[in-house]
Amino acid sequence: MSKISGAESHIMEALWTRGPLTAEEIVQTVGPAQEWGEATVKTLINRLLKKKALASERAAGRALYRPIVSREEYVTGESQGLLDRLFGGQIAPLVAHYARHRALSPDEISRLKDLIAELETDDE
């Protein structure tokens, strides 16, 4: 699968959230917030079709678009790309970076500790 751009991700989010939509419904859902017209949205839909991120089906004489790529696959790919580009593919430097540059709430610290404990248990 080719990389989904930031603009294309808005189309994908609408489909992941609302399910199959027509082009007109995508325009209504995404267009106003992004200040995109119909032509821009249709261009993005066509790019996603070429990347095989979307499928098109005919229903009642209209094209319905649905995601082929799951949100989880997208997030995993984007996350790994960020880790690879900025932190040599390692998670610890990423967490350290955020811990130093952004105050972690007590809840976030607790959740991280729970995650580490869970991971240690899984390794045994």
Secondary structure by P-SEA (a helix, b strand, c coil): cccccaaaaaaaaaaaacccccaaaaaaaccccccccaaaaaaaaaaaaaaccbbbbbcccbbbbbbcccaaaaaaaaaaaaaaacccccaaaaaaaaaacccccaaaaaaaaaaaaaaaaaac
